Amino acid sequence: IGNGRERLRAAGEGSAIVGSKQLREVPSNELPTAVGGAAEKRRLFGRGLVARMPADSELPVILQPINYPATSAVIGFCCLVCFYLNRNGLGYADVGSSYRLVVKEGQWWRTITASFSHLSVMHLLFNTYSTWQMRQAEVSLGVLGYLRLTVLFLLLSILFQLGLHAMLAHSRWGERTQNTIGIGFSCVCFGWMTWASLHEAGAQLDLFLIRIPFSISPFVSLIVIQLMIPNVDFVGHLAGILAGYVEGWGLVGWLRGYWLIQACVW
């Protein structure tokens, strides 16, 4: 990649040689202004104005998270919450969410605590692995765009989950569905999986060492996980799929900025 003297000289002049391209320092008025700056960064790289991030294959596994700061932050936060819950002996009754606790008893805060809580290491590994597989979405959307959709999937899946439980309350499963306490980031994972099925044509998902097309991955995952873990929250996972389709079809494209903040506050 050029010789050492040439790189040092170029650095002193505000530019550097990378491969066969000469990169110059980007003035502040040319910095990306789009949300996340992902598309603008790619355009500037094509003009030789900014250097690319190293590909995953060029980094040790332990350093790959630096390419995906938002994804890594979400995974890290879930890990910290899991550690805190186990260290302090907290369980489902302390942080979990159910229709009865949230709607009938008004403990709305549980919808948030439950979404980021995991008590078993296996449950945590399943959801963090699923989140990591969606990391390329952060490259496409940028950090802020990725975080926006994560929050959106969280809010929508909560609403759909409560709505589905309200409908089931009048069925023969009413008593069970109202009192079932759930935790985990699965709803958001299924939201991202569904979003990817609409935007990543031809891509594949690694599901327990089996590669399946993204286009059918949400429903295949829903069935496989239900068969593997019969007591898993089927309604919560289905709510995540519905959230992914609602956003993926552009039905809530207006829910950004001010309106997204208002939705979170509400």
N, C-alpha and C positions, 0 to 999 in steps of 0.2 A: 504494500500500500504506500508507494512512494518511499523515498529514503528519509532518514531521520532529520537531516539538515533542512531538507525541503519542507518538511512538516513544521519544524520549529520556525523557519522563516515565514511560512504562510500564517502560522498562529500569531506571530508578532504583527502581521498586517491585517488581522481580523478575519482570516479565512483559513481553511485547512483542506488538505487533499484526502479524499476518501475514495478508494478504488480509482476510477478514471475520472471522477468528478471533483471539481474544485468547489468547496462550500464556503460561502462568505457569511459573516455575521449578519443576522437579519435585523434591520432597524426596527425600533419599537412600533413605528407606524405600519409595518408590514407583517406584524405578528398576527396569528389567526384570531379572528373575532367570532367565529361561529361557535355554537354550543359544543363544548368538548374539543373543537378545533380539529377533529379527525380528518374530515374531507379536505380542509384547507391545508393541513400538514402534508397530506399526500400530494397536493398540487405544488406546494413549495418544494417538496423533495424532488419532484419531477423537474423543477426549474433549477435544482442545485442550490437551494437556499437553506435547507435543513437536512441533517443526517437522519437516516432511519434508525429505529430501535433495533437492537439485535434480535434475530429470529430465535424461537424457542430452541431450535436445534443447535444454536451457537452458544447456548448458556447451559450450565449445570442445572439439574432439576431444581435445586434449592434456590437458585437465583431467578428462575423464570417468573415468579410473582411480580418482579419489578416492572415487567411489561404490562401488567394488569393491576394497577393500584386499587381500583374500585372493587373489583372481584376479590382481590386478596384481603381488602379491608372487611368486606362482608363475611368472608370465611373466618377471618381472624376474630371478628366480633362474636360470631356464633361459638367459636372455640372457647373464648373467654367466658361467655355466659354459661356454657356447659361446665367449665371448671368451677365457676363460682357456685352454681347450684349444687354440685356434688360435694364441694368443700363445706358448704353450710347446711347440708342435709335437707335441701328443699326438694319438693316433689310436685306431682301433677296438681294436687290440691292447692299448692301455693302459687303457681304461675300458669297453670293450664286454662284452657278456654272451653266452655260448653254453652249451649243455647240457654240453659237455665241460669247459669252464673252471669252471662253477659246481658241477656235481654230481660229476663224476669227479675234478676237481682241488681241490675244496673252496673255491674263491674266491668265497664267497657275497657279499662286498662289491660284486661287480660288478653284482648285480641292482639295487642302488641307484644306483651311478654311471652305469650304462647308461641308466637311466630318465630322468635329467635332462640327458643329454649330447646335443649336436647338433654336427656338424662343418661342415655346409654351411648357408649362410644360407637357402637355399630350404627345407630340411628344418625349420629353426627357424621360419620364417615359417608354414609349413603348420600346425605344431603349436601355435604361439602364437595363430594366428588361430582355430583350432578351440577352444582354451581360452577365448579371449575371447568366442566365441559362446555359451558356456555360463555366462556371467557372471550371468545372471538367477537361476541356482540359488543364488548367494550371497545374493541378496535374499530368496529364499524360506526358506533354511535358516539364515541368519546366518553370521557369519565362522567361528565354531567348528564349526558344522554342516557348512559347506562344506569346511573343512580336514579334518574327520573323514572325510568320504566320499572326499576325494582320497587320503588315506592308505590307506583301505580298498580303493579301486580299485587302488592301487599294489600292495598286498600280495596281493590276490586274483588280479590279472592275472599276477603273478610265479609264483604257485603253479599257475595254470592253464597258463601257458606252459611251465613245466618239465614238468608232467604230460603235456601234448600231445606235447612233444618225446620224452619217455620212451616213449610209445606208438608214435610214428613211428620210434623207434630200431630196431624189429624189422621195419620195412617196407623196401621197395626204396629209399626215400629216407633210410634210416637214417644213412648216412655224411654226407650233406649236412646233414641237420637237426641233427646233433650238433655240427657244426663251424661252422655259420653264426653269425657274430657280429653282434649287433644293438644299436642304441642308439636313444634317442628317447623322447619323452613320449607317443607315439601310443597306447600301451595304456591309459593313464589317460584320454586324450581319447575313445577309443571307449567306455570305461566310462561317462563322463559323457553321451555321446551316447545310449547305450542307456538310461540312467537317465531322461534327458529324454523318450525315446520312450514311457516308461511313465507319466510324471507331467505332461507338457505336452501334453495333448490339444488338437488343433487348431492347435498352433504349427508353424512351419516353420523349416527350416534353410537358410542360404545355402551352397550347395556349388558353388564355382567359378562364381558369378554365376547359379546356377540354384537356385530355391527348391523344396525338397522337404519333404513332411510329416515331422515328427520320428518318427512311428510306423515309417517304413521307412528312416530316414536311416542307421542303423548298417550295414545290409546293402548299401544303395546305395553308401555311402561305401567300404565294403570292396571292392566290385567295381570301382568307378571308379578308386580309388587303385591297385589291383592291375593294372589295364589300363594306367594311365599310367606306373607305375613297376614293371615286372615283377619286379625283384629285391627288392622290399619284403618285410618279414617278415609274411607272411600269418598265420602261427601266432600271432604277438604281437598282431596286431589282433583276431583271433578270440578270444584269451584276454581281451582288454579287453571285448569284447561279452559274454562269459560272466560276467565280473565284474560288469558292469552289471546283468544279469538277476538274478544271485544276490542282489545288494543290493536291487534294485528290487522283487523279489518278497518281500522281508522275511525271507529265509532266514538272514541274519546280523545281524538287528536287535539281538541281544544283545551284539554285538561293539562295545562302546563303553566309555569310561572305563578302568577297571582292566584289563579284558580286551584292549582295543585296545592299551594300552601294553605289556602282556605279549606280545602278538603281534609288536609292533614290536621289542621286545628280543630275542625268540626268533629 
